[in-house]
Amino acid sequence: MRILVVSDNHREVKILTEIVQTMRDKVDLMIHCGDSELNPAKEPMSNFKAVKGNNDYGLSYPNELTIDEGKETIFITHGHLQRVNFSLTPLMLAGEEKDASIVCYGHTHQLGAAYDHQMLIVNPGSISFPRGQYASIGGTFAIIDARVDKYIVDYYDRQMNVIPSLHCEFNRK
C-alpha cells in the first residue's frame, strides 16, 4: 500500500492541485495532516483524508482520524493538540491507544520519519513553509510504501522529484 502524506500548505491551492494531478494514480491513499485552510468539500481537498490544524478555523475537519486500510491502522492528527513541538510522547501514546501501525502528523513544518513501539511515525514537513534542517528544499511531502516486512518512506520536493538523501527504510518487527 502506498500512502501520500502532505501538510501545512496554508491556503496554497496550486501545489496541492499539482500533487493530486501528478500523484493520485501512483498512490492508494492521500492524507493531509492539517493547516490547509481550504474547504474540505472542494478540490483539491476533497481528494484527501484530512484533519483540522490550528489554523483551520471554522472548517469542518475532525481533529483526528483513524483509518483501517488493509493491514494498516493509520492515525492522523495535526499534532498541535499533542504538543509535538515539545515531545512526541503524547503523539505516540495517542497512536498506541488507537492501535496504529502508522502515525501521520504535521504542525512543526519539519519533516521526519521514525519507527518506534511498532509504529511508523511520519511528518511530511510543510509543502509551503518548511522549517528546520531541510527548509532549503523549499517544501516537501512524503510517500509511505507499507509492505509486509518493512516501511519505505520517500520525501518529494515541490517539483514532484524524490529526494534520494531522505530515503528511509524500517523493518517491521
C-alpha positions as CSV (number, residue, x, y, z in Angstrom):
1,M,0.0,0.0,0.0
2,R,1.3,3.4,-1.0
3,I,0.2,6.5,1.1
4,L,0.9,10.1,0.2
5,V,1.2,12.4,3.2
6,V,1.2,16.2,3.0
7,S,0.7,19.0,5.5
8,D,0.7,22.7,6.1
9,N,0.1,24.3,2.7
10,H,-1.6,27.3,4.4
11,R,-4.1,28.2,1.7
12,E,-1.7,27.5,-1.2
13,V,-4.1,25.7,-3.6
14,K,-1.9,25.4,-6.6
15,I,0.7,23.0,-5.1
16,L,-2.0,20.7,-3.7
17,T,-3.7,20.6,-7.1
18,E,-0.4,19.7,-8.8
19,I,0.3,16.9,-6.2
20,V,-3.2,15.5,-6.8
21,Q,-2.9,15.6,-10.6
22,T,0.6,14.1,-10.6
23,M,0.4,11.5,-7.8
24,R,-3.2,10.3,-7.3
25,D,-2.8,7.4,-9.7
26,K,0.5,6.4,-8.1
27,V,-0.8,6.0,-4.5
28,D,-3.7,4.2,-2.8
29,L,-4.5,6.9,-0.2
30,M,-3.8,10.6,0.2
31,I,-3.6,12.1,3.6
32,H,-3.5,15.8,4.7
33,C,-2.3,16.5,8.2
34,G,-3.9,19.9,8.6
35,D,-3.5,23.6,8.2
36,S,-4.8,23.5,4.6
37,E,-7.1,26.5,5.4
38,L,-9.2,25.2,2.5
39,N,-12.8,24.0,2.2
40,P,-12.8,20.2,2.7
41,A,-15.6,19.6,0.2
42,K,-13.9,21.3,-2.7
43,E,-11.0,20.5,-5.0
44,P,-8.2,19.8,-4.2
45,M,-9.0,18.9,-0.6
46,S,-11.8,16.5,-1.5
47,N,-9.1,14.1,-2.6
48,F,-7.6,13.8,0.9
49,K,-8.4,12.2,4.2
50,A,-7.7,15.3,6.2
51,V,-7.7,16.6,9.8
52,K,-8.0,20.1,11.3
53,G,-4.9,22.1,12.0
54,N,-4.6,25.0,14.4
55,N,-5.2,27.4,11.5
56,D,-8.2,25.7,10.0
57,Y,-10.7,28.0,11.7
58,G,-14.4,27.3,11.0
59,L,-13.6,24.3,8.7
60,S,-15.4,21.0,9.3
61,Y,-12.3,18.8,9.6
62,P,-12.1,16.3,12.5
63,N,-9.2,16.9,15.0
64,E,-8.0,13.3,14.3
65,L,-8.8,10.4,12.1
66,T,-8.1,6.7,12.4
67,I,-8.3,4.8,9.2
68,D,-8.2,1.0,8.8
69,E,-6.8,0.3,5.4
70,G,-6.0,-3.3,4.7
71,K,-3.4,-4.4,7.3
72,E,-2.7,-0.9,8.4
73,T,-4.3,1.3,11.0
74,I,-3.4,4.9,10.3
75,F,-3.7,7.6,12.9
76,I,-3.8,11.1,11.5
77,T,-3.6,14.3,13.5
78,H,-2.1,17.8,13.1
79,G,-0.1,17.5,16.2
80,H,-0.8,20.8,18.0
81,L,-3.2,19.1,20.4
82,Q,-0.5,16.6,21.3
83,R,2.1,19.4,21.7
84,V,4.5,17.9,19.2
85,N,6.8,21.0,19.4
86,F,7.8,19.8,22.8
87,S,7.7,16.0,22.8
88,L,6.4,13.2,20.6
89,T,5.4,11.1,23.6
90,P,1.8,12.3,23.7
91,L,1.5,11.6,19.9
92,M,3.0,8.1,20.4
93,L,0.6,7.4,23.3
94,A,-2.4,8.5,21.2
95,G,-1.1,6.2,18.4
96,E,-0.8,3.3,20.7
97,E,-4.3,4.0,22.1
98,K,-5.6,3.7,18.5
99,D,-3.5,0.6,17.9
100,A,-2.0,2.4,15.0
101,S,0.7,0.9,12.8
102,I,1.3,4.3,11.1
103,V,1.0,7.8,12.7
104,C,1.0,10.9,10.5
105,Y,1.2,14.4,11.8
106,G,2.3,17.9,10.8
107,H,2.3,21.3,12.7
108,T,6.1,21.6,13.1
109,H,6.8,22.2,9.4
110,Q,9.8,19.9,9.8
111,L,10.0,16.5,8.1
112,G,10.9,13.4,9.9
113,A,10.3,9.6,10.0
114,A,10.9,7.1,12.8
115,Y,9.9,3.6,13.8
116,D,9.2,3.2,17.5
117,H,6.9,0.9,19.5
118,Q,5.9,-0.9,16.3
119,M,4.6,2.3,14.8
120,L,5.9,4.2,11.8
121,I,5.7,7.9,12.7
122,V,5.9,10.4,9.8
123,N,5.8,14.1,9.5
124,P,5.9,15.1,5.8
125,G,7.2,18.6,6.6
126,S,5.4,21.6,5.2
127,I,4.8,21.7,1.5
128,S,4.6,25.6,1.6
129,F,6.6,26.9,4.6
130,P,9.3,24.4,5.6
131,R,11.4,24.9,8.7
132,G,14.4,23.3,10.2
133,Q,17.3,21.4,8.7
134,Y,15.6,20.8,5.3
135,A,13.9,24.1,4.8
136,S,16.2,24.9,1.9
137,I,14.5,22.2,-0.1
138,G,11.5,24.6,-0.3
139,G,8.7,22.3,0.8
140,T,8.2,18.5,1.0
141,F,5.6,15.7,1.1
142,A,6.1,12.0,1.8
143,I,5.1,8.8,0.3
144,I,5.0,5.7,2.5
145,D,5.2,2.3,0.9
146,A,3.8,-0.1,3.6
147,R,5.0,-3.6,2.9
148,V,4.6,-6.8,4.8
149,D,8.2,-6.8,6.0
150,K,9.1,-3.1,6.0
151,Y,8.1,0.5,5.6
152,I,9.8,2.7,3.0
153,V,9.4,6.4,3.3
154,D,10.4,8.8,0.5
155,Y,10.2,12.5,0.5
156,Y,9.4,14.6,-2.6
157,D,10.0,18.3,-3.4
158,R,7.5,20.7,-4.9
159,Q,8.6,19.7,-8.4
160,M,7.5,16.1,-7.6
161,N,11.0,14.8,-7.5
162,V,12.1,12.2,-5.0
163,I,14.9,13.4,-2.7
164,P,17.3,10.3,-2.5
165,S,19.2,11.6,0.5
166,L,16.0,11.4,2.6
167,H,15.1,7.8,1.7
168,C,14.2,5.8,4.8
169,E,13.5,2.1,5.4
170,F,12.3,0.5,8.6
171,N,12.0,-3.2,9.2
172,R,8.7,-4.2,10.8
173,K,9.0,-6.1,14.0
